[in-house]
Amino acid sequence: MPIGRKSCPRRLWLSVCGGGGGGGLGLGLEPRLRAPELPRLTAREQEVLQWMAQGLSTKEIARQMHISPETVKDHLLRLYEKLEARNRVEALERARSLGLLSV
């Protein structure tokens, strides 16, 4: 007997059979998990990340890079966004887990 909507309980149909029409067996298999995509960091963002990993403050990073602290803050905000982090600690943890840090 072919498996179809009428021969498959609703909950099972939606989760296993996929709930899609067509009358055939539509196994709702999950796609293969992919390796997380690496965020594309600019050279300046990578440099800020390396200084940050060494424990430098925003002002210290600015001095090392010969830019203003406000520019460093802009780079940090973009880093947080790209790394899906809320702060320096999360950004560094995520960067390490993705292999973006040589430290």
N, C-alpha and C positions, 0 to 999 in steps of 0.2 A: 504494500500500500504506500503510495507516494506521501511524503510529508508535506503538508500544506497548512495554511492558516487554521483550517477547521480541525485538523488532527493534532495540533500543537497548542497546549495551554497558553493563554495570553502572555503571562509573565515569561514563560519559557520562549515563546515565539519572539518576543522583543529582545530578549537577551542572547539567546542561542541561535535562533533561526533568522535573526536580523530584522524580522518584520517587513522586509521588502517584498513586494509583489512578485510575480513571475511564477509562482507555484512550485518552484524548486527549493531545494535545501540551500538556504543562504546562511552558512555558518558565519556568525559575527566575529570573525577572528580579528584580533588586534594586529595592526601593522607592526613590523619589526621595530624595535626601539633603535633609534639612531644615536650615534655619539652626539653630544651637545655641540652645536655650532659655536665656533670661537668668535667672540665679538671682534669686529674690526676696529682696532685702536690706531689712532694717528701716532706718528713718531713722538710728538709732544706728550700725548696721553701715556704712552709707554714709558717715557722718561719720568713723568710725574709719578707713575706707578712704582717705578724702581726707587725713586727717592723716598716715596711714602713707605715702601717696604723696609727702608733703612731707618725709619723712625723720625724723619725730618718733619718739622711743622710746616705749615703753609708759608710762613715768612721765610723759613730756611730754604724751602724748595724754590721760592721766588728768587732769593739771592743766588742760589746755585745756577738757576736757569737764566738769570738776568732778565726777568720779567716781573710784572707787578703781582702782588698777592691776589689782587682781583682776577687776574688772568689765570693764576693757579687755581683759584676757586672755580672758575669756569671749566677748566680741564677736569677738576675733581667731580663737578656735577655731571659732566658728560660720562666720566668713568663710572660713576655710580649708576647712571641710567643704563649704560651698555652692559655692566656687570650685574644688573638687577640687584643692587645693594643699597642699603639705607645709610651706611656710614663707612668710615675707613676700615674698621675691623671686618665687616662683611665683604667689602670690596677686596681686601687682601686675601681673605679666605677663599673667595670665589676665584680670584686670579690664580692662587696657588693650585686650587683643584683643577683648573683648566690648563695648568702648565704655562701660564703667561709670565711667571716670575722665575728668574734664574737664581734667586736667593733661596 
